[in-house]
């Protein structure tokens, strides 16, 4: 230790601070500065003071005091040598490794889409690697509070501001909160805003009366440990730079739902579509896709953990384009085929492995795992993707097809790249190729300049298509968008709300037939958990088409090759089982049936295929 301390003392920018207390208590602190190791090229370099302390206590004794002359006074070398000896003796007496003090407990909240949930899992992985491993279930017990935000609509932002006000209260009045037992954190919590709202409102967030300590955009999560250290030195931590390459492909997310049989896997980030109403290209950046191999590895790990269904995520998921594996340049963007009748403002420069290539590999390598995906754009449904979905039993027959509006003139103002007629033609093609497909959609009412006639076109589209599910919202103008720069938000709020009500009513009146069409059929249901309304007697899960199905939990024949059943070969279904269910009742939002058997994904569809072939031969 003495030699190590001597070598440090000889370095530049080094000093020794010593305090001599009464009773011969010596306290000296070594101070030096060095460059912080975690700087990236996009962040400024700063000097950080690092300190190492050594406390040496010795009671006064006759061997030291009183000193007869100056030569007997112990010099610094004596002190260091004695301290090293004392330290060695203490270490030899200790049989256990030194305790690692946790760096802080984390509480997190997420608002918005499934992509934000997956992003939070990535953040937790980064923080765990940096030493922040403990996650708590309430903000009052946390030293670090993450809030992952959404900027798509004003409603989502208002919810975030309400939560930030409460977190500010926990921080501002930390001492009094601890004294009355409201808070259990060890120090005032650091509040961290992540996601789209962080990028859009970074200046306002940091200026909001010390409400927020760190603001981190969607492409800067690797920088979070450094940003938190900035706060320790009295600074605000901010990094909202967007990236053209960041996909977090090398990071294994920490799953938030540990016992869930479903999981999210992000395959691409960003969006190039530049729809006039949408803020996503400005908060998430341009499109970039993860390499296929990294996705396959992550799905493989999930399969080992018992996950039975994976949702593939991306802001424009079906425009996936892995160009990293293409060695030659024969395939250019000119080979990129769109849905018939659709166009795009952004041209593809280099074509690599497309979304259908990824689905093909995943469905072949994991035949007992279901795959869904969201959120796609209608322009990226080439025929090969539709035929692949029809052929593979483990690619769910469920397609999210955002229309946004049923009016061609509004679609043009939205810069969607298609007409009402082209959209309906695509719906007809999808149902012709995949007969039992479920289709869902997004709708916006009250967009800039929308007339009653244009609103009527949307109502008629909903009735004509007959969606299984729809997400409907009143238009909320976002800064930086094309609409903000070029249009006027001239539809009154009262009119928007009335039109939204009419959209919801139109959807409810038409969706019933989608669920009624399942009556009497046998569906394969992946059990996700107990029905909250009857947790002791009923289970709930989803069909291939995405419909919620409830059934009574009773012992049924077990067709899975295992010994976990009674003498009659039966057992009760559990979470993660695939169960054959006959549909008996239908509502506008769910189905109810009776369980017939526990089976495997491939076995169910092989049996169904055999029955279809037998019927065809008899006819």
Secondary structure, 3 states (H helix, E strand, C coil): CHHHHHHHHCCCCEEEEEEEECCCEEEEEEEEEEECCCCCCCCCCCEEEEEEEEEEECCCCCCCCCCCCHHHCCCHHHHHHHHHHHHHHHHHHCCCCCCCCCCCCEEEEECCCHHHHHHHHHHHHHHHHCCCCCECCCHHHCCEEEEEECCCCHHHHHHHHHHHHHHHHHHHCHHHHHHCCCCCCCCCCEEEEEEHHHHHCHHHHHCCCCCCCEEECCCCHHHHHHHHHHHHCCCCEEECCCCCCCCCCCCCCCCCCCCCCEEEEECEECCCCCCCCCCHHHHHCCCEECCHHHHHHHHHHHHHCCCCEEEEECCCHHHCEECCCCCCCCCEHHHCCCCCCCCCCCCCCECCEEHHHHHHHHHHHCCCCEEEEECCCHHHCCHHHHHHHHHCCCECCEEECCCECCCHHHHHHHCCCCCHHHHHHHHHHHHHHCCCCEEEEEEEECCCCCCHHHHHHHHHHHHHHCCCEEEEEECCCCCCCHHHHHCCCCCCHHHHHHHHHHHHHHHHHHHHHHHHCCCCCEEEEEEEEECHHHCCCEEEEECCCCCEEEEECCEEEECCCCCCCCCCCEEECCCCCEEEEEEEEECCCCEEEEEEEEECHHHHHHHHHHHHHHHHHHC
